[in-house]
């Protein structure tokens, strides 16, 4: 099973993504609220997919810049999607970005893009 790293600078939004995506067959869903936290995880992870916000706050590189850099630096990084409120062509054409989802993101569509199946419902 695949791991999913979510990079989102707004912790409440990130936690909501984590809660929702745990309903899918994912080995682990990890939240990083800064690029440095994400890089710490990528350094020690064996294989991971990425869901990254485009705007990570003032003074931070954009998600598309990070994906470009991380795809070149971390061979363990699989598919990478960008979540954005922007509709610019530059965001959509960013090197290394496998898909772009507009905000608010359709988490079912993101899960389908990664190939995550819904976890079976348990009674009780």
ABEGO torsion letter per residue (X at the ends): XBBBBBBBABAAAAAAAAAAAAABBBABBBBBABAAAAAAAAAABABBBBBBBABAEBGBBBAAAAAAAAAAABAABBBBBBBBABABAAAAABBGBABBBBOBBBAAAAAAAAGBBBBBBBBX
